[in-house]
Amino acid sequence: MSRKPYIREVSKTGWYFKQPRYLRYMSREVTCIFIGAFALLLLCALGRLADGPASYDAFLASLQGPWAIFGLLAVLIFAVHNATSWFNVTPKAMPVQIGEEFLPGKFVVVAHYAVWIIVSLTVLFLAGVF
Amino acid sequence: MAKSNKPIVWSLFAAGGTLAAFLAPVLVLLFLLAALGRVPLLLHYSQLHAFAAHWFGKLFLLVVIALFLWHAAHRLRVTLHDFGLRQDTAVAVVVYVVAAAGTLLSVLYLSRI
């Protein structure tokens, strides 16, 4: 090791503001905070469901209000961001080889989006939204 | 050979991320509708209780909650490092303990339904 090693000064806490693509990377990573928060909300709903109708209805009532709407809207935005960024890298994560050639990435991505739309519409239908 | 628990937590992260990509937006939308006062039929007590009472509903809810939690836990561990928090061992213990506790709690709640 040289006696005067060059150490580039990089902020450990703010490095991702240096470049737009670092910021885009972080925007994908922070989706986990919202997915985790939603998982805890589901867990809370399940606990209230197990407690009985009065407790569960109180939980549903506590969801009504501007803060819950704002929070769930933020969770929805980041959940969609997780979905689109996840599907967009699927050709790299699992390339489909046919003989000597690879299936063009866009087919893999489009297939994921198609399944996503079908799954979402099916859940909405089964949940009685329409 | 060096032993590592990385493949286990990474596979839970990847499985959870894929499940979240397909299901999280629409599930969040159901709760958002409820918050807007248009509670979907499934989220009414009787309907959701009947769903959770069936073995398939139990399995679905357990898999969704557990995989979302483990996905978020593993990614949060990496993300906290990116935010400059370098106490990886402590962070790993906290996030995985929360995910494990959430998994056990959901089993407990489901067993009471």
gemmi code that builds the backbone of each chain (N, CA, C; Angstrom):
import gemmi

chains = {
    "A": [
        ("MET", (0.838, -1.196, 0.000), (0.000, 0.000, 0.000), (0.875, 1.249, 0.000)),
        ("SER", (0.530, 2.187, -0.822), (1.319, 3.423, -0.891), (1.194, 4.192, 0.418)),
        ("ARG", (2.191, 5.038, 0.675), (2.180, 5.748, 1.952), (1.138, 6.858, 1.972)),
        ("LYS", (0.821, 7.365, 0.814), (-0.226, 8.393, 0.773), (-1.365, 7.920, -0.122)),
        ("PRO", (-2.165, 6.970, 0.376), (-3.253, 6.467, -0.473), (-4.252, 7.587, -0.780)),
        ("TYR", (-4.735, 7.585, -2.009), (-5.736, 8.591, -2.376), (-7.099, 8.109, -1.901)),
        ("ILE", (-7.681, 8.864, -1.047), (-9.022, 8.497, -0.568), (-10.006, 9.535, -1.084)),
        ("ARG", (-10.884, 9.082, -1.930), (-11.884, 9.976, -2.491), (-12.887, 10.327, -1.394)),
        ("GLU", (-13.187, 11.576, -1.287), (-14.148, 11.955, -0.251), (-15.563, 11.715, -0.751)),
        ("VAL", (-16.230, 10.758, -0.096), (-17.612, 10.456, -0.455), (-18.441, 10.514, 0.817)),
        ("SER", (-19.511, 11.279, 0.769), (-20.389, 11.334, 1.928), (-21.091, 9.990, 2.103)),
        ("LYS", (-21.023, 9.440, 3.319), (-21.654, 8.137, 3.546), (-23.169, 8.248, 3.584)),
        ("THR", (-23.654, 9.453, 3.906), (-25.095, 9.578, 4.077), (-25.784, 10.300, 2.918)),
        ("GLY", (-25.012, 11.015, 2.081), (-25.688, 11.790, 1.035), (-25.171, 11.531, -0.366)),
        ("TRP", (-24.447, 10.411, -0.552), (-23.793, 10.125, -1.833), (-24.757, 10.004, -2.991)),
        ("TYR", (-25.994, 9.573, -2.708), (-26.935, 9.287, -3.802), (-27.519, 10.550, -4.427)),
        ("PHE", (-27.202, 11.736, -3.811), (-27.673, 12.974, -4.433), (-26.746, 13.424, -5.563)),
        ("LYS", (-25.577, 12.735, -5.694), (-24.562, 13.165, -6.663), (-25.002, 12.938, -8.100)),
        ("GLN", (-25.754, 11.876, -8.331), (-26.086, 11.495, -9.704), (-27.528, 11.047, -9.776)),
        ("PRO", (-28.243, 11.427, -10.841), (-29.647, 11.010, -10.957), (-29.820, 9.494, -10.900)),
        ("ARG", (-28.847, 8.737, -11.474), (-29.090, 7.287, -11.450), (-28.871, 6.687, -10.059)),
        ("TYR", (-28.035, 7.338, -9.229), (-27.927, 6.891, -7.830), (-29.259, 7.135, -7.112)),
        ("LEU", (-29.860, 8.289, -7.437), (-31.130, 8.642, -6.806), (-32.232, 7.674, -7.250)),
        ("ARG", (-32.182, 7.291, -8.525), (-33.170, 6.312, -9.020), (-32.963, 4.969, -8.320)),
        ("TYR", (-31.702, 4.582, -8.105), (-31.400, 3.344, -7.373), (-32.015, 3.407, -5.974)),
        ("MET", (-31.795, 4.545, -5.286), (-32.323, 4.679, -3.926), (-33.846, 4.699, -3.923)),
        ("SER", (-34.448, 5.289, -4.973), (-35.913, 5.318, -5.019), (-36.465, 3.888, -5.111)),
        ("ARG", (-35.719, 2.993, -5.779), (-36.168, 1.594, -5.835), (-35.965, 0.920, -4.484)),
        ("GLU", (-34.828, 1.218, -3.827), (-34.528, 0.558, -2.560), (-35.512, 0.951, -1.463)),
        ("VAL", (-35.894, 2.254, -1.406), (-36.766, 2.688, -0.305), (-38.196, 2.162, -0.445)),
        ("THR", (-38.542, 1.549, -1.588), (-39.885, 0.954, -1.674), (-40.093, -0.069, -0.559)),
        ("CYS", (-38.978, -0.669, -0.073), (-39.097, -1.708, 0.960), (-39.701, -1.148, 2.245)),
        ("ILE", (-39.462, 0.155, 2.530), (-40.029, 0.754, 3.737), (-41.555, 0.719, 3.651)),
        ("PHE", (-42.079, 1.006, 2.454), (-43.528, 1.069, 2.274), (-44.135, -0.328, 2.221)),
        ("ILE", (-43.426, -1.275, 1.580), (-43.917, -2.663, 1.554), (-43.943, -3.209, 2.984)),
        ("GLY", (-42.896, -2.907, 3.754), (-42.831, -3.363, 5.138), (-43.935, -2.754, 5.982)),
        ("ALA", (-44.167, -1.447, 5.797), (-45.223, -0.772, 6.555), (-46.582, -1.370, 6.219)),
        ("PHE", (-46.793, -1.679, 4.941), (-48.075, -2.267, 4.537), (-48.238, -3.669, 5.122)),
        ("ALA", (-47.137, -4.443, 5.172), (-47.192, -5.774, 5.782), (-47.604, -5.653, 7.252)),
        ("LEU", (-47.077, -4.625, 7.942), (-47.447, -4.425, 9.355), (-48.915, -4.015, 9.479)),
        ("LEU", (-49.407, -3.232, 8.492), (-50.825, -2.856, 8.488), (-51.702, -4.100, 8.310)),
        ("LEU", (-51.283, -4.990, 7.391), (-52.020, -6.242, 7.186), (-52.023, -7.076, 8.461)),
        ("LEU", (-50.862, -7.120, 9.134), (-50.739, -7.877, 10.381), (-51.683, -7.311, 11.437)),
        ("CYS", (-51.736, -5.976, 11.498), (-52.615, -5.284, 12.442), (-54.080, -5.621, 12.136)),
        ("ALA", (-54.445, -5.581, 10.842), (-55.812, -5.909, 10.433), (-56.161, -7.340, 10.824)),
        ("LEU", (-55.201, -8.246, 10.649), (-55.415, -9.658, 10.975), (-55.636, -9.833, 12.475)),
        ("GLY", (-54.853, -9.103, 13.279), (-55.004, -9.161, 14.727), (-56.374, -8.674, 15.162)),
        ("ARG", (-56.824, -7.568, 14.551), (-58.143, -7.023, 14.872), (-59.243, -7.972, 14.422)),
        ("LEU", (-59.007, -8.626, 13.259), (-59.985, -9.597, 12.744), (-60.145, -10.751, 13.728)),
        ("ALA", (-59.002, -11.186, 14.303), (-59.035, -12.293, 15.259), (-59.722, -11.880, 16.560)),
        ("ASP", (-59.677, -10.560, 16.880), (-60.263, -10.066, 18.128), (-61.790, -10.009, 18.079)),
        ("GLY", (-62.354, -9.982, 16.854), (-63.805, -9.943, 16.761), (-64.312, -8.742, 15.996)),
        ("PRO", (-65.634, -8.752, 15.706), (-66.207, -7.714, 14.841), (-66.036, -6.288, 15.372)),
        ("ALA", (-66.218, -6.083, 16.679), (-66.142, -4.716, 17.214), (-64.753, -4.140, 17.002)),
        ("SER", (-63.744, -4.949, 17.326), (-62.364, -4.506, 17.185), (-62.014, -4.243, 15.720)),
        ("TYR", (-62.482, -5.138, 14.850), (-62.155, -4.993, 13.424), (-62.846, -3.769, 12.838)),
        ("ASP", (-64.097, -3.548, 13.209), (-64.811, -2.381, 12.672), (-64.188, -1.080, 13.160)),
        ("ALA", (-63.664, -1.098, 14.403), (-62.965, 0.085, 14.917), (-61.703, 0.339, 14.088)),
        ("PHE", (-61.043, -0.763, 13.701), (-59.844, -0.633, 12.849), (-60.218, 0.001, 11.511)),
        ("LEU", (-61.316, -0.507, 10.900), (-61.744, 0.044, 9.610), (-62.082, 1.528, 9.740)),
        ("ALA", (-62.738, 1.875, 10.863), (-63.111, 3.280, 11.079), (-61.865, 4.142, 11.232)),
        ("SER", (-60.821, 3.574, 11.876), (-59.598, 4.359, 12.091), (-58.858, 4.616, 10.778)),
        ("LEU", (-59.194, 3.811, 9.741), (-58.564, 4.025, 8.430), (-59.118, 5.262, 7.726)),
        ("GLN", (-60.325, 5.661, 8.118), (-60.955, 6.790, 7.434), (-60.345, 8.086, 7.946)),
        ("GLY", (-59.963, 8.902, 7.020), (-59.375, 10.168, 7.424), (-58.252, 10.545, 6.494)),
        ("PRO", (-57.918, 11.849, 6.459), (-56.931, 12.327, 5.478), (-55.561, 11.692, 5.640)),
        ("TRP", (-55.115, 11.417, 6.887), (-53.767, 10.883, 7.080), (-53.637, 9.471, 6.529)),
        ("ALA", (-54.684, 8.651, 6.772), (-54.647, 7.289, 6.244), (-54.682, 7.306, 4.720)),
        ("ILE", (-55.503, 8.207, 4.165), (-55.593, 8.297, 2.701), (-54.242, 8.719, 2.126)),
        ("PHE", (-53.640, 9.738, 2.738), (-52.332, 10.218, 2.277), (-51.281, 9.113, 2.387)),
        ("GLY", (-51.269, 8.431, 3.534), (-50.285, 7.362, 3.754), (-50.458, 6.208, 2.777)),
        ("LEU", (-51.713, 5.779, 2.579), (-51.964, 4.650, 1.668), (-51.661, 5.031, 0.227)),
        ("LEU", (-51.902, 6.323, -0.113), (-51.567, 6.793, -1.458), (-50.056, 6.721, -1.683)),
        ("ALA", (-49.280, 7.112, -0.652), (-47.814, 7.025, -0.750), (-47.386, 5.572, -0.883)),
        ("VAL", (-48.003, 4.689, -0.079), (-47.675, 3.257, -0.167), (-48.006, 2.726, -1.558)),
        ("LEU", (-49.155, 3.162, -2.100), (-49.560, 2.701, -3.437), (-48.536, 3.117, -4.487)),
        ("ILE", (-48.093, 4.375, -4.420), (-47.115, 4.880, -5.403), (-45.823, 4.061, -5.338)),
        ("PHE", (-45.327, 3.808, -4.119), (-44.072, 3.064, -3.999), (-44.258, 1.578, -4.314)),
        ("ALA", (-45.463, 1.036, -4.052), (-45.723, -0.360, -4.405), (-45.721, -0.520, -5.929)),
        ("VAL", (-46.290, 0.473, -6.636), (-46.282, 0.436, -8.108), (-44.851, 0.603, -8.616)),
        ("HIS", (-44.085, 1.474, -7.951), (-42.684, 1.678, -8.346), (-41.881, 0.387, -8.158)),
        ("ASN", (-42.139, -0.325, -7.058), (-41.482, -1.616, -6.841), (-41.857, -2.587, -7.959)),
        ("ALA", (-43.157, -2.612, -8.303), (-43.629, -3.555, -9.326), (-42.974, -3.254, -10.674)),
        ("THR", (-43.022, -2.004, -11.125), (-42.505, -1.687, -12.462), (-40.989, -1.893, -12.514)),
        ("SER", (-40.271, -1.455, -11.459), (-38.813, -1.623, -11.490), (-38.449, -3.112, -11.397)),
        ("TRP", (-39.265, -3.874, -10.661), (-39.012, -5.318, -10.528), (-39.205, -6.011, -11.878)),
        ("PHE", (-40.324, -5.685, -12.551), (-40.612, -6.337, -13.840), (-39.599, -5.907, -14.907)),
        ("ASN", (-39.148, -4.648, -14.844), (-38.248, -4.149, -15.887), (-36.888, -4.838, -15.880)),
        ("VAL", (-36.485, -5.431, -14.751), (-35.182, -6.118, -14.734), (-35.315, -7.630, -14.905)),
        ("THR", (-36.551, -8.127, -15.055), (-36.713, -9.590, -15.163), (-35.914, -10.204, -16.320)),
        ("PRO", (-35.757, -9.537, -17.495), (-34.957, -10.185, -18.548), (-33.514, -10.408, -18.111)),
        ("LYS", (-33.004, -9.524, -17.232), (-31.633, -9.688, -16.742), (-31.582, -10.724, -15.636)),
        ("ALA", (-32.630, -10.795, -14.807), (-32.642, -11.734, -13.686), (-32.893, -13.162, -14.158)),
        ("MET", (-33.744, -13.323, -15.170), (-34.010, -14.681, -15.674), (-34.170, -14.660, -17.188)),
        ("PRO", (-33.024, -14.600, -17.908), (-33.079, -14.622, -19.371), (-33.629, -15.957, -19.872)),
        ("VAL", (-34.478, -15.883, -20.893), (-35.083, -17.093, -21.452), (-34.335, -17.468, -22.725)),
        ("GLN", (-33.677, -18.639, -22.690), (-32.899, -19.076, -23.848), (-33.713, -20.062, -24.679)),
        ("ILE", (-33.743, -19.828, -26.003), (-34.411, -20.760, -26.915), (-33.368, -21.169, -27.945)),
        ("GLY", (-32.881, -22.397, -27.830), (-31.801, -22.837, -28.712), (-30.552, -22.017, -28.454)),
        ("GLU", (-30.024, -21.415, -29.505), (-28.818, -20.599, -29.368), (-29.154, -19.174, -28.948)),
        ("GLU", (-30.397, -18.771, -29.206), (-30.775, -17.361, -29.039), (-31.440, -17.131, -27.687)),
        ("PHE", (-31.436, -15.863, -27.292), (-32.197, -15.458, -26.118), (-33.467, -14.768, -26.573)),
        ("LEU", (-34.561, -15.064, -25.876), (-35.815, -14.377, -26.148), (-35.602, -12.892, -25.867)),
        ("PRO", (-35.976, -11.992, -26.814), (-35.783, -10.554, -26.563), (-36.409, -10.133, -25.240)),
        ("GLY", (-35.675, -9.289, -24.485), (-36.100, -8.911, -23.142), (-37.488, -8.324, -23.066)),
        ("LYS", (-37.885, -7.595, -24.135), (-39.177, -6.912, -24.043), (-40.343, -7.892, -23.927)),
        ("PHE", (-40.196, -9.116, -24.504), (-41.268, -10.107, -24.386), (-41.431, -10.547, -22.931)),
        ("VAL", (-40.269, -10.734, -22.249), (-40.309, -11.150, -20.841), (-40.986, -10.063, -20.008)),
        ("VAL", (-40.614, -8.797, -20.275), (-41.191, -7.681, -19.514), (-42.690, -7.570, -19.774)),
        ("VAL", (-43.077, -7.611, -21.055), (-44.493, -7.461, -21.413), (-45.321, -8.589, -20.800)),
        ("ALA", (-44.768, -9.822, -20.795), (-45.487, -10.951, -20.204), (-45.760, -10.688, -18.722)),
        ("HIS", (-44.749, -10.143, -18.009), (-44.936, -9.846, -16.583), (-46.008, -8.780, -16.370)),
        ("TYR", (-45.981, -7.728, -17.215), (-46.996, -6.674, -17.082), (-48.393, -7.239, -17.346)),
        ("ALA", (-48.498, -8.135, -18.348), (-49.802, -8.721, -18.677), (-50.329, -9.533, -17.496)),
        ("VAL", (-49.451, -10.364, -16.900), (-49.874, -11.172, -15.748), (-50.258, -10.256, -14.582)),
        ("TRP", (-49.476, -9.185, -14.393), (-49.752, -8.230, -13.311), (-51.155, -7.641, -13.456)),
        ("ILE", (-51.511, -7.223, -14.673), (-52.828, -6.618, -14.920), (-53.929, -7.647, -14.666)),
        ("ILE", (-53.722, -8.882, -15.159), (-54.743, -9.923, -14.984), (-54.931, -10.234, -13.494)),
        ("VAL", (-53.798, -10.372, -12.763), (-53.866, -10.667, -11.326), (-54.604, -9.544, -10.594)),
        ("SER", (-54.252, -8.285, -10.919), (-54.856, -7.142, -10.229), (-56.360, -7.082, -10.479)),
        ("LEU", (-56.774, -7.264, -11.753), (-58.197, -7.220, -12.074), (-58.932, -8.373, -11.402)),
        ("THR", (-58.300, -9.562, -11.352), (-58.928, -10.720, -10.710), (-59.147, -10.457, -9.226)),
        ("VAL", (-58.123, -9.887, -8.562), (-58.254, -9.603, -7.130), (-59.363, -8.574, -6.897)),
        ("LEU", (-59.394, -7.516, -7.721), (-60.442, -6.495, -7.572), (-61.812, -7.113, -7.751)),
        ("PHE", (-61.942, -8.033, -8.741), (-63.223, -8.681, -9.003), (-63.628, -9.566, -7.818)),
        ("LEU", (-62.675, -10.397, -7.354), (-62.967, -11.313, -6.235), (-63.261, -10.545, -4.947)),
        ("ALA", (-62.652, -9.352, -4.806), (-62.873, -8.558, -3.600), (-64.183, -7.783, -3.671)),
        ("GLY", (-64.880, -7.909, -4.809), (-66.196, -7.282, -4.933), (-66.159, -5.809, -5.243)),
        ("VAL", (-65.026, -5.325, -5.819), (-64.940, -3.898, -6.166), (-65.790, -3.616, -7.402)),
        ("PHE", (-65.822, -4.599, -8.318), (-66.729, -4.461, -9.465), (-67.232, -5.831, -9.916)),
    ],
    "B": [
        ("MET", (-16.056, -25.509, 4.156), (-16.783, -24.508, 3.370), (-17.445, -23.503, 4.314)),
        ("ALA", (-17.327, -22.252, 3.946), (-17.914, -21.219, 4.795), (-19.436, -21.324, 4.758)),
        ("LYS", (-20.001, -21.277, 5.943), (-21.459, -21.322, 6.008), (-21.999, -19.899, 5.972)),
        ("SER", (-23.104, -19.717, 5.295), (-23.703, -18.396, 5.197), (-25.210, -18.545, 5.149)),
        ("ASN", (-25.911, -17.612, 5.780), (-27.374, -17.662, 5.696), (-27.877, -16.785, 4.554)),
        ("LYS", (-26.927, -16.271, 3.731), (-27.327, -15.346, 2.684), (-28.317, -15.943, 1.681)),
        ("PRO", (-28.081, -17.198, 1.196), (-29.032, -17.739, 0.213), (-30.460, -17.780, 0.737)),
        ("ILE", (-30.617, -18.061, 2.060), (-31.967, -18.174, 2.619), (-32.648, -16.814, 2.615)),
        ("VAL", (-31.971, -15.806, 3.206), (-32.628, -14.496, 3.279), (-32.766, -13.888, 1.891)),
        ("TRP", (-31.804, -14.179, 0.998), (-31.920, -13.600, -0.344), (-33.094, -14.217, -1.098)),
        ("SER", (-33.299, -15.537, -0.944), (-34.421, -16.151, -1.655), (-35.748, -15.644, -1.107)),
        ("LEU", (-35.802, -15.395, 0.223), (-37.027, -14.820, 0.798), (-37.241, -13.405, 0.267)),
        ("PHE", (-36.127, -12.651, 0.124), (-36.207, -11.293, -0.427), (-36.750, -11.326, -1.858)),
        ("ALA", (-36.194, -12.232, -2.685), (-36.582, -12.291, -4.094), (-38.029, -12.773, -4.242)),
        ("ALA", (-38.392, -13.802, -3.468), (-39.762, -14.318, -3.535), (-40.745, -13.246, -3.075)),
        ("GLY", (-40.393, -12.546, -1.982), (-41.250, -11.492, -1.465), (-41.366, -10.332, -2.428)),
        ("GLY", (-40.266, -9.991, -3.076), (-40.290, -8.880, -4.032), (-41.169, -9.196, -5.228)),
        ("THR", (-41.096, -10.439, -5.696), (-41.917, -10.844, -6.841), (-43.396, -10.849, -6.449)),
        ("LEU", (-43.700, -11.426, -5.266), (-45.092, -11.462, -4.802), (-45.614, -10.034, -4.587)),
        ("ALA", (-44.752, -9.172, -4.013), (-45.152, -7.783, -3.777), (-45.379, -7.054, -5.095)),
        ("ALA", (-44.552, -7.366, -6.108), (-44.710, -6.707, -7.402), (-46.076, -7.042, -8.002)),
        ("PHE", (-46.481, -8.311, -7.891), (-47.760, -8.718, -8.475), (-48.954, -8.303, -7.617)),
        ("LEU", (-48.817, -8.366, -6.283), (-49.997, -8.249, -5.421), (-50.095, -6.964, -4.593)),
        ("ALA", (-48.942, -6.371, -4.214), (-49.005, -5.243, -3.279), (-49.846, -4.076, -3.809)),
        ("PRO", (-49.655, -3.641, -5.083), (-50.443, -2.477, -5.520), (-51.945, -2.693, -5.387)),
        ("VAL", (-52.447, -3.856, -5.808), (-53.896, -4.068, -5.776), (-54.394, -4.223, -4.334)),
        ("LEU", (-53.585, -4.849, -3.457), (-53.998, -4.983, -2.055), (-54.021, -3.617, -1.374)),
        ("VAL", (-53.027, -2.766, -1.671), (-53.019, -1.412, -1.115), (-54.245, -0.657, -1.604)),
        ("LEU", (-54.589, -0.869, -2.884), (-55.751, -0.190, -3.461), (-57.025, -0.547, -2.702)),
        ("LEU", (-57.151, -1.827, -2.282), (-58.331, -2.243, -1.515), (-58.429, -1.443, -0.214)),
        ("PHE", (-57.290, -1.271, 0.473), (-57.298, -0.516, 1.734), (-57.514, 0.968, 1.485)),
        ("LEU", (-56.985, 1.474, 0.353), (-57.194, 2.880, 0.024), (-58.678, 3.144, -0.228)),
        ("LEU", (-59.341, 2.208, -0.919), (-60.787, 2.340, -1.142), (-61.521, 2.365, 0.192)),
        ("ALA", (-61.085, 1.490, 1.127), (-61.700, 1.460, 2.460), (-61.502, 2.803, 3.166)),
        ("ALA", (-60.293, 3.371, 3.019), (-60.004, 4.653, 3.663), (-60.847, 5.768, 3.058)),
        ("LEU", (-61.204, 5.612, 1.763), (-62.015, 6.626, 1.084), (-63.502, 6.428, 1.370)),
        ("GLY", (-63.835, 5.427, 2.218), (-65.224, 5.212, 2.598), (-65.959, 4.237, 1.705)),
        ("ARG", (-65.283, 3.691, 0.693), (-65.898, 2.697, -0.191), (-65.283, 1.332, 0.122)),
        ("VAL", (-65.627, 0.785, 1.297), (-65.019, -0.459, 1.773), (-65.373, -1.605, 0.814)),
        ("PRO", (-64.361, -2.259, 0.190), (-64.660, -3.398, -0.690), (-65.330, -4.519, 0.102)),
        ("LEU", (-66.198, -5.289, -0.577), (-66.935, -6.373, 0.089), (-66.009, -7.282, 0.893)),
        ("LEU", (-64.848, -7.620, 0.306), (-63.928, -8.565, 0.959), (-63.447, -8.044, 2.312)),
        ("LEU", (-63.352, -6.713, 2.452), (-62.819, -6.157, 3.699), (-63.888, -5.983, 4.773)),
        ("HIS", (-65.157, -6.331, 4.481), (-66.162, -6.356, 5.540), (-65.862, -7.522, 6.475)),
        ("TYR", (-66.180, -7.346, 7.763), (-65.786, -8.343, 8.765), (-66.205, -9.752, 8.378)),
        ("SER", (-67.495, -9.932, 8.026), (-68.006, -11.289, 7.784), (-67.278, -11.958, 6.618)),
        ("GLN", (-67.068, -11.178, 5.550), (-66.401, -11.728, 4.356), (-64.945, -12.084, 4.644)),
        ("LEU", (-64.225, -11.146, 5.270), (-62.799, -11.370, 5.518), (-62.607, -12.500, 6.531)),
        ("HIS", (-63.529, -12.572, 7.509), (-63.441, -13.635, 8.503), (-63.661, -14.993, 7.845)),
        ("ALA", (-64.632, -15.048, 6.930), (-64.893, -16.308, 6.220), (-63.680, -16.688, 5.365)),
        ("PHE", (-63.066, -15.683, 4.733), (-61.876, -15.943, 3.906), (-60.746, -16.488, 4.765)),
        ("ALA", (-60.515, -15.843, 5.921), (-59.404, -16.238, 6.789), (-59.689, -17.550, 7.524)),
        ("ALA", (-60.982, -17.945, 7.567), (-61.327, -19.201, 8.242), (-61.033, -20.405, 7.355)),
        ("HIS", (-61.016, -20.175, 6.047), (-60.735, -21.255, 5.094), (-59.225, -21.499, 5.050)),
        ("TRP", (-58.828, -22.769, 4.825), (-57.388, -23.067, 4.845), (-56.652, -22.319, 3.738)),
        ("PHE", (-57.309, -22.136, 2.588), (-56.626, -21.438, 1.494), (-56.405, -19.963, 1.849)),
        ("GLY", (-57.426, -19.363, 2.460), (-57.295, -17.964, 2.878), (-56.182, -17.788, 3.899)),
        ("LYS", (-56.121, -18.744, 4.858), (-55.054, -18.703, 5.870), (-53.686, -18.756, 5.202)),
        ("LEU", (-53.534, -19.715, 4.276), (-52.246, -19.878, 3.590), (-51.887, -18.612, 2.817)),
        ("PHE", (-52.881, -18.056, 2.097), (-52.654, -16.836, 1.305), (-52.185, -15.689, 2.205)),
        ("LEU", (-52.922, -15.460, 3.309), (-52.586, -14.334, 4.191), (-51.223, -14.532, 4.836)),
        ("LEU", (-50.932, -15.773, 5.252), (-49.635, -16.048, 5.880), (-48.490, -15.810, 4.897)),
        ("VAL", (-48.638, -16.335, 3.682), (-47.575, -16.196, 2.678), (-47.376, -14.716, 2.330)),
        ("VAL", (-48.481, -13.993, 2.126), (-48.369, -12.574, 1.762), (-47.675, -11.792, 2.879)),
        ("ILE", (-48.168, -11.920, 4.117), (-47.603, -11.124, 5.210), (-46.144, -11.503, 5.462)),
        ("ALA", (-45.872, -12.821, 5.526), (-44.510, -13.261, 5.851), (-43.521, -12.856, 4.753)),
        ("LEU", (-43.867, -13.104, 3.490), (-42.914, -12.785, 2.421), (-42.728, -11.278, 2.260)),
        ("PHE", (-43.797, -10.490, 2.425), (-43.643, -9.020, 2.373), (-42.676, -8.580, 3.481)),
        ("LEU", (-42.866, -9.150, 4.689), (-42.019, -8.766, 5.830), (-40.561, -9.130, 5.581)),
        ("TRP", (-40.306, -10.362, 5.108), (-38.918, -10.798, 4.905), (-38.272, -10.056, 3.747)),
        ("HIS", (-39.071, -9.753, 2.723), (-38.550, -8.947, 1.609), (-38.119, -7.574, 2.114)),
        ("ALA", (-39.020, -6.928, 2.857), (-38.728, -5.585, 3.362), (-37.550, -5.615, 4.325)),
        ("ALA", (-37.476, -6.648, 5.172), (-36.403, -6.722, 6.166), (-35.038, -6.802, 5.494)),
        ("HIS", (-34.914, -7.696, 4.528), (-33.608, -7.866, 3.883), (-33.222, -6.632, 3.078)),
        ("ARG", (-34.176, -6.044, 2.363), (-33.856, -4.870, 1.553), (-33.564, -3.671, 2.449)),
        ("LEU", (-34.284, -3.585, 3.583), (-34.037, -2.476, 4.513), (-32.633, -2.565, 5.101)),
        ("ARG", (-32.181, -3.798, 5.357), (-30.820, -3.997, 5.874), (-29.792, -3.399, 4.912)),
        ("VAL", (-29.945, -3.705, 3.624), (-29.022, -3.193, 2.607), (-29.174, -1.680, 2.459)),
        ("THR", (-30.429, -1.219, 2.494), (-30.707, 0.203, 2.283), (-30.161, 1.048, 3.428)),
        ("LEU", (-30.249, 0.541, 4.661), (-29.709, 1.290, 5.795), (-28.193, 1.438, 5.658)),
        ("HIS", (-27.530, 0.421, 5.117), (-26.091, 0.527, 4.822), (-25.861, 1.654, 3.809)),
        ("ASP", (-26.709, 1.703, 2.783), (-26.583, 2.746, 1.755), (-26.831, 4.139, 2.332)),
        ("PHE", (-27.649, 4.214, 3.374), (-27.925, 5.511, 4.008), (-26.818, 5.898, 4.983)),
        ("GLY", (-25.800, 5.044, 5.124), (-24.638, 5.394, 5.946), (-24.611, 4.741, 7.312)),
        ("LEU", (-25.591, 3.858, 7.592), (-25.596, 3.154, 8.875), (-24.770, 1.876, 8.707)),
        ("ARG", (-23.593, 1.805, 9.365), (-22.658, 0.720, 9.067), (-22.644, -0.377, 10.129)),
        ("GLN", (-23.585, -0.348, 11.080), (-23.626, -1.401, 12.101), (-24.439, -2.581, 11.568)),
        ("ASP", (-23.876, -3.281, 10.568), (-24.676, -4.275, 9.833), (-25.205, -5.391, 10.722)),
        ("THR", (-24.378, -5.887, 11.648), (-24.818, -7.014, 12.479), (-26.034, -6.620, 13.314)),
        ("ALA", (-25.959, -5.438, 13.944), (-27.083, -4.985, 14.769), (-28.320, -4.765, 13.908)),
        ("VAL", (-28.137, -4.132, 12.746), (-29.265, -3.886, 11.842), (-29.898, -5.205, 11.411)),
        ("ALA", (-29.026, -6.176, 11.040), (-29.537, -7.471, 10.575), (-30.367, -8.144, 11.667)),
        ("VAL", (-29.846, -8.111, 12.910), (-30.576, -8.749, 14.012), (-31.950, -8.104, 14.172)),
        ("VAL", (-31.991, -6.756, 14.175), (-33.259, -6.055, 14.399), (-34.261, -6.369, 13.284)),
        ("VAL", (-33.853, -6.212, 12.013), (-34.832, -6.382, 10.931), (-35.309, -7.834, 10.825)),
        ("TYR", (-34.406, -8.796, 11.021), (-34.842, -10.186, 10.905), (-35.683, -10.614, 12.109)),
        ("VAL", (-35.379, -10.069, 13.290), (-36.202, -10.395, 14.465), (-37.618, -9.850, 14.271)),
        ("VAL", (-37.742, -8.615, 13.725), (-39.067, -8.047, 13.465), (-39.824, -8.910, 12.450)),
        ("ALA", (-39.115, -9.336, 11.382), (-39.771, -10.170, 10.360), (-40.206, -11.506, 10.953)),
        ("ALA", (-39.337, -12.106, 11.781), (-39.673, -13.400, 12.390), (-40.840, -13.240, 13.361)),
        ("ALA", (-40.818, -12.149, 14.157), (-41.901, -11.919, 15.110), (-43.219, -11.699, 14.374)),
        ("GLY", (-43.181, -10.939, 13.278), (-44.392, -10.705, 12.484), (-44.936, -11.992, 11.898)),
        ("THR", (-44.027, -12.862, 11.449), (-44.442, -14.160, 10.897), (-45.135, -14.991, 11.972)),
        ("LEU", (-44.510, -15.047, 13.178), (-45.098, -15.826, 14.275), (-46.437, -15.242, 14.707)),
        ("LEU", (-46.517, -13.900, 14.771), (-47.775, -13.251, 15.166), (-48.892, -13.582, 14.179)),
        ("SER", (-48.561, -13.571, 12.870), (-49.614, -13.854, 11.887), (-50.087, -15.302, 12.019)),
        ("VAL", (-49.165, -16.228, 12.349), (-49.572, -17.620, 12.603), (-50.512, -17.669, 13.807)),
        ("LEU", (-50.140, -16.924, 14.865), (-50.950, -16.895, 16.091), (-52.346, -16.334, 15.805)),
        ("TYR", (-52.399, -15.187, 15.103), (-53.694, -14.568, 14.779), (-54.545, -15.512, 13.934)),
        ("LEU", (-53.924, -16.140, 12.921), (-54.675, -17.035, 12.027), (-55.208, -18.246, 12.785)),
        ("SER", (-54.445, -18.713, 13.790), (-54.896, -19.880, 14.555), (-56.109, -19.536, 15.410)),
        ("ARG", (-56.294, -18.226, 15.677), (-57.440, -17.808, 16.512), (-58.692, -17.536, 15.677)),
        ("ILE", (-58.578, -17.604, 14.341), (-59.726, -17.312, 13.483), (-60.398, -18.618, 13.057)),
    ],
}
model = gemmi.Model(1)
for chain_id, residues in chains.items():
    chain = gemmi.Chain(chain_id)
    for i, (resn, *xyz) in enumerate(residues, 1):
        res = gemmi.Residue()
        res.name, res.seqid = resn, gemmi.SeqId(i, " ")
        for name, pos in zip(("N", "CA", "C"), xyz):
            atom = gemmi.Atom()
            atom.name, atom.element = name, gemmi.Element(name[0])
            atom.pos, atom.b_iso = gemmi.Position(*pos), 0.0
            res.add_atom(atom)
        chain.add_residue(res)
    model.add_chain(chain)
structure = gemmi.Structure()
structure.add_model(model)
structure.setup_entities()
